Amino acid sequence: MTDSMLPILRQLHDADGDRARADTLLRMPDSVMLKYHDVILAACRRGGFEVGMAFVELRVSVCLAVRDATGLAPVDLSKTLDHYRDVMAEFARGGA
């Protein structure tokens, strides 16, 4: 029997701890995040990775946000996502 799960979702599902989950979430394409956000949230929830859940929700919100006249997502939402991304990247590298 073959595994039909996308490799990046399998990587998240099989992640050994929150640092590995953070690394996988940071590398995940927006298209996968949008299509499989429920599966991704469930994997984070199963691992107790609440920061990861918040990061997924923020990324999906930014992707779905109405843009301004220059094509940018709302500034407050973008800044919040940038902050989460910075913190997650530091954590995934072994800091924080």
Backbone as JSON Lines, residues from 0, in Angstrom:
{"i":0,"aa":"M","n":[0.84,-1.18,0.0],"ca":[0.0,0.0,0.0],"c":[0.89,1.25,0.0]}
{"i":1,"aa":"T","n":[0.53,2.22,-0.8],"ca":[1.32,3.44,-0.88],"c":[0.72,4.53,0.01]}
{"i":2,"aa":"D","n":[1.57,5.41,0.44],"ca":[1.15,6.53,1.27],"c":[0.72,7.66,0.34]}
{"i":3,"aa":"S","n":[-0.54,8.05,0.41],"ca":[-1.06,9.08,-0.49],"c":[-0.94,10.48,0.09]}
{"i":4,"aa":"M","n":[-0.4,10.6,1.3],"ca":[-0.25,11.9,1.94],"c":[0.9,12.67,1.27]}
{"i":5,"aa":"L","n":[0.71,13.96,1.05],"ca":[1.77,14.79,0.51],"c":[3.0,14.68,1.42]}
{"i":6,"aa":"P","n":[4.2,14.64,0.83],"ca":[5.4,14.49,1.66],"c":[5.54,15.54,2.76]}
{"i":7,"aa":"I","n":[5.2,16.79,2.47],"ca":[5.36,17.82,3.5],"c":[4.34,17.65,4.63]}
{"i":8,"aa":"L","n":[3.16,17.13,4.3],"ca":[2.18,16.83,5.35],"c":[2.61,15.62,6.16]}
{"i":9,"aa":"R","n":[3.19,14.63,5.5],"ca":[3.72,13.46,6.2],"c":[4.84,13.91,7.15]}
{"i":10,"aa":"Q","n":[5.68,14.82,6.67],"ca":[6.78,15.34,7.49],"c":[6.23,16.03,8.74]}
{"i":11,"aa":"L","n":[5.17,16.81,8.59],"ca":[4.55,17.47,9.74],"c":[3.94,16.44,10.67]}
{"i":12,"aa":"H","n":[3.25,15.49,10.11],"ca":[2.59,14.45,10.89],"c":[3.61,13.63,11.71]}
{"i":13,"aa":"D","n":[4.76,13.34,11.1],"ca":[5.77,12.51,11.74],"c":[6.83,13.31,12.5]}
{"i":14,"aa":"A","n":[6.67,14.62,12.58],"ca":[7.68,15.49,13.2],"c":[7.98,15.06,14.63]}
{"i":15,"aa":"D","n":[9.26,15.11,14.96],"ca":[9.73,14.74,16.29],"c":[9.89,16.01,17.13]}
{"i":16,"aa":"G","n":[8.8,16.57,17.57],"ca":[8.84,17.75,18.43],"c":[8.46,19.04,17.72]}
{"i":17,"aa":"D","n":[8.31,20.08,18.53],"ca":[7.84,21.37,18.03],"c":[8.83,22.07,17.12]}
{"i":18,"aa":"R","n":[10.12,21.9,17.35],"ca":[11.1,22.54,16.45],"c":[10.96,22.0,15.04]}
{"i":19,"aa":"A","n":[10.8,20.7,14.9],"ca":[10.61,20.1,13.58],"c":[9.28,20.54,12.97]}
{"i":20,"aa":"R","n":[8.25,20.65,13.8],"ca":[6.95,21.13,13.3],"c":[7.08,22.57,12.8]}
{"i":21,"aa":"A","n":[7.77,23.4,13.57],"ca":[7.96,24.79,13.17],"c":[8.71,24.89,11.84]}
{"i":22,"aa":"D","n":[9.76,24.11,11.7],"ca":[10.54,24.11,10.47],"c":[9.67,23.72,9.27]}
{"i":23,"aa":"T","n":[8.86,22.7,9.45],"ca":[7.99,22.24,8.36],"c":[6.95,23.3,8.02]}
{"i":24,"aa":"L","n":[6.35,23.91,9.02],"ca":[5.35,24.96,8.75],"c":[5.95,26.14,8.02]}
{"i":25,"aa":"L","n":[7.16,26.5,8.36],"ca":[7.82,27.63,7.7],"c":[8.11,27.33,6.23]}
{"i":26,"aa":"R","n":[8.37,26.09,5.9],"ca":[8.71,25.7,4.54],"c":[7.48,25.38,3.68]}
{"i":27,"aa":"M","n":[6.33,25.27,4.31],"ca":[5.13,24.84,3.61],"c":[4.61,25.91,2.64]}
{"i":28,"aa":"P","n":[4.34,25.52,1.39],"ca":[3.79,26.48,0.43],"c":[2.39,26.96,0.83]}
{"i":29,"aa":"D","n":[2.07,28.18,0.46],"ca":[0.74,28.73,0.77],"c":[-0.36,27.87,0.17]}
{"i":30,"aa":"S","n":[-0.14,27.33,-1.02],"ca":[-1.17,26.51,-1.67],"c":[-1.51,25.29,-0.82]}
{"i":31,"aa":"V","n":[-0.51,24.66,-0.23],"ca":[-0.74,23.5,0.63],"c":[-1.41,23.97,1.93]}
{"i":32,"aa":"M","n":[-0.95,25.08,2.47],"ca":[-1.51,25.63,3.7],"c":[-3.01,25.9,3.53]}
{"i":33,"aa":"L","n":[-3.37,26.49,2.41],"ca":[-4.78,26.81,2.17],"c":[-5.62,25.57,1.97]}
{"i":34,"aa":"K","n":[-5.14,24.65,1.16],"ca":[-5.93,23.46,0.82],"c":[-6.08,22.51,2.0]}
{"i":35,"aa":"Y","n":[-5.05,22.38,2.8],"ca":[-5.03,21.37,3.87],"c":[-4.96,21.97,5.27]}
{"i":36,"aa":"H","n":[-5.44,23.21,5.43],"ca":[-5.25,23.85,6.74],"c":[-5.91,23.07,7.87]}
{"i":37,"aa":"D","n":[-7.02,22.39,7.61],"ca":[-7.65,21.6,8.68],"c":[-6.76,20.43,9.11]}
{"i":38,"aa":"V","n":[-6.13,19.78,8.14],"ca":[-5.22,18.67,8.43],"c":[-4.0,19.18,9.19]}
{"i":39,"aa":"I","n":[-3.49,20.32,8.77],"ca":[-2.31,20.92,9.4],"c":[-2.63,21.33,10.83]}
{"i":40,"aa":"L","n":[-3.79,21.96,11.02],"ca":[-4.19,22.34,12.38],"c":[-4.34,21.11,13.27]}
{"i":41,"aa":"A","n":[-4.91,20.04,12.72],"ca":[-5.08,18.82,13.51],"c":[-3.73,18.23,13.92]}
{"i":42,"aa":"A","n":[-2.75,18.28,13.02],"ca":[-1.41,17.78,13.36],"c":[-0.78,18.62,14.47]}
{"i":43,"aa":"C","n":[-0.95,19.93,14.39],"ca":[-0.42,20.82,15.43],"c":[-1.16,20.59,16.75]}
{"i":44,"aa":"R","n":[-2.46,20.44,16.68],"ca":[-3.27,20.21,17.88],"c":[-2.86,18.9,18.55]}
{"i":45,"aa":"R","n":[-2.69,17.85,17.75],"ca":[-2.3,16.54,18.27],"c":[-0.96,16.62,19.0]}
{"i":46,"aa":"G","n":[-0.06,17.46,18.5],"ca":[1.24,17.62,19.15],"c":[1.26,18.68,20.23]}
{"i":47,"aa":"G","n":[0.12,19.35,20.46],"ca":[0.06,20.4,21.48],"c":[0.85,21.64,21.09]}
{"i":48,"aa":"F","n":[1.01,21.86,19.78],"ca":[1.81,22.98,19.28],"c":[0.9,24.18,18.99]}
{"i":49,"aa":"E","n":[0.55,24.89,20.06],"ca":[-0.4,26.0,19.97],"c":[0.13,27.17,19.14]}
{"i":50,"aa":"V","n":[1.41,27.46,19.25],"ca":[2.0,28.55,18.45],"c":[1.9,28.2,16.96]}
{"i":51,"aa":"G","n":[2.1,26.94,16.65],"ca":[1.95,26.49,15.27],"c":[0.53,26.66,14.76]}
{"i":52,"aa":"M","n":[-0.43,26.37,15.62],"ca":[-1.84,26.55,15.24],"c":[-2.12,28.02,14.94]}
{"i":53,"aa":"A","n":[-1.62,28.9,15.79],"ca":[-1.82,30.34,15.58],"c":[-1.15,30.79,14.29]}
{"i":54,"aa":"F","n":[0.05,30.27,14.01],"ca":[0.78,30.61,12.79],"c":[-0.01,30.18,11.55]}
{"i":55,"aa":"V","n":[-0.56,28.98,11.57],"ca":[-1.37,28.49,10.44],"c":[-2.57,29.4,10.24]}
{"i":56,"aa":"E","n":[-3.27,29.72,11.3],"ca":[-4.45,30.59,11.19],"c":[-4.08,31.96,10.62]}
{"i":57,"aa":"L","n":[-2.96,32.5,11.06],"ca":[-2.52,33.8,10.54],"c":[-2.16,33.73,9.06]}
{"i":58,"aa":"R","n":[-1.42,32.7,8.67],"ca":[-1.06,32.56,7.25],"c":[-2.28,32.43,6.37]}
{"i":59,"aa":"V","n":[-3.22,31.62,6.8],"ca":[-4.45,31.46,6.01],"c":[-5.21,32.78,5.96]}
{"i":60,"aa":"S","n":[-5.28,33.49,7.08],"ca":[-5.97,34.79,7.1],"c":[-5.33,35.78,6.15]}
{"i":61,"aa":"V","n":[-4.01,35.82,6.12],"ca":[-3.32,36.75,5.21],"c":[-3.58,36.35,3.76]}
{"i":62,"aa":"C","n":[-3.53,35.07,3.48],"ca":[-3.78,34.61,2.1],"c":[-5.19,34.96,1.63]}
{"i":63,"aa":"L","n":[-6.14,34.92,2.53],"ca":[-7.54,35.16,2.16],"c":[-7.98,36.61,2.33]}
{"i":64,"aa":"A","n":[-7.11,37.45,2.87],"ca":[-7.48,38.84,3.16],"c":[-7.73,39.65,1.9]}
{"i":65,"aa":"V","n":[-8.68,40.56,2.0],"ca":[-8.91,41.52,0.93],"c":[-7.71,42.46,0.89]}
{"i":66,"aa":"R","n":[-7.23,42.76,-0.3],"ca":[-6.04,43.59,-0.48],"c":[-6.42,45.05,-0.66]}
{"i":67,"aa":"D","n":[-5.43,45.91,-0.41],"ca":[-5.66,47.33,-0.65],"c":[-5.41,47.65,-2.12]}
{"i":68,"aa":"A","n":[-5.44,48.91,-2.47],"ca":[-5.31,49.33,-3.87],"c":[-3.94,48.99,-4.46]}
{"i":69,"aa":"T","n":[-2.95,48.72,-3.59],"ca":[-1.63,48.35,-4.1],"c":[-1.38,46.84,-4.02]}
{"i":70,"aa":"G","n":[-2.4,46.1,-3.62],"ca":[-2.3,44.64,-3.57],"c":[-1.77,44.07,-2.27]}
{"i":71,"aa":"L","n":[-1.65,44.92,-1.25],"ca":[-1.11,44.46,0.03],"c":[-2.22,44.05,0.99]}
{"i":72,"aa":"A","n":[-1.92,43.03,1.78],"ca":[-2.84,42.6,2.84],"c":[-2.85,43.67,3.92]}
{"i":73,"aa":"P","n":[-3.85,43.67,4.81],"ca":[-3.89,44.65,5.89],"c":[-2.58,44.65,6.69]}
{"i":74,"aa":"V","n":[-2.09,45.86,6.95],"ca":[-0.79,46.03,7.58],"c":[-0.7,45.34,8.94]}
{"i":75,"aa":"D","n":[-1.72,45.49,9.78],"ca":[-1.66,44.9,11.11],"c":[-1.58,43.37,11.04]}
{"i":76,"aa":"L","n":[-2.3,42.78,10.11],"ca":[-2.26,41.33,9.94],"c":[-0.89,40.88,9.42]}
{"i":77,"aa":"S","n":[-0.37,41.61,8.46],"ca":[0.94,41.28,7.89],"c":[2.05,41.4,8.93]}
{"i":78,"aa":"K","n":[2.0,42.45,9.74],"ca":[3.01,42.65,10.78],"c":[2.95,41.54,11.83]}
{"i":79,"aa":"T","n":[1.74,41.13,12.19],"ca":[1.58,40.06,13.16],"c":[2.15,38.76,12.6]}
{"i":80,"aa":"L","n":[1.85,38.46,11.33],"ca":[2.39,37.26,10.71],"c":[3.92,37.32,10.64]}
{"i":81,"aa":"D","n":[4.46,38.47,10.27],"ca":[5.92,38.62,10.21],"c":[6.56,38.35,11.56]}
{"i":82,"aa":"H","n":[5.93,38.85,12.62],"ca":[6.45,38.61,13.97],"c":[6.43,37.12,14.3]}
{"i":83,"aa":"Y","n":[5.3,36.45,14.04],"ca":[5.2,35.01,14.29],"c":[6.24,34.25,13.48]}
{"i":84,"aa":"R","n":[6.41,34.63,12.21],"ca":[7.38,33.96,11.34],"c":[8.8,34.11,11.91]}
{"i":85,"aa":"D","n":[9.14,35.31,12.36],"ca":[10.47,35.54,12.94],"c":[10.69,34.68,14.19]}
{"i":86,"aa":"V","n":[9.7,34.66,15.06],"ca":[9.81,33.88,16.3],"c":[9.9,32.38,15.98]}
{"i":87,"aa":"M","n":[9.07,31.92,15.03],"ca":[9.09,30.5,14.66],"c":[10.43,30.12,14.03]}
{"i":88,"aa":"A","n":[10.97,30.98,13.19],"ca":[12.25,30.69,12.54],"c":[13.36,30.59,13.58]}
{"i":89,"aa":"E","n":[13.39,31.51,14.53],"ca":[14.39,31.47,15.61],"c":[14.24,30.19,16.41]}
{"i":90,"aa":"F","n":[13.02,29.84,16.74],"ca":[12.74,28.6,17.5],"c":[13.18,27.37,16.72]}
{"i":91,"aa":"A","n":[12.85,27.33,15.42],"ca":[13.19,26.16,14.59],"c":[14.71,25.99,14.47]}
{"i":92,"aa":"R","n":[15.44,27.1,14.52],"ca":[16.92,27.05,14.43],"c":[17.56,26.65,15.77]}
{"i":93,"aa":"G","n":[16.74,26.56,16.79],"ca":[17.29,26.15,18.09],"c":[17.4,27.26,19.1]}
{"i":94,"aa":"G","n":[16.98,28.47,18.73],"ca":[17.0,29.6,19.67],"c":[15.7,29.68,20.45]}
{"i":95,"aa":"A","n":[15.55,30.76,21.14],"ca":[14.33,31.06,21.94],"c":[13.98,29.91,22.8]}
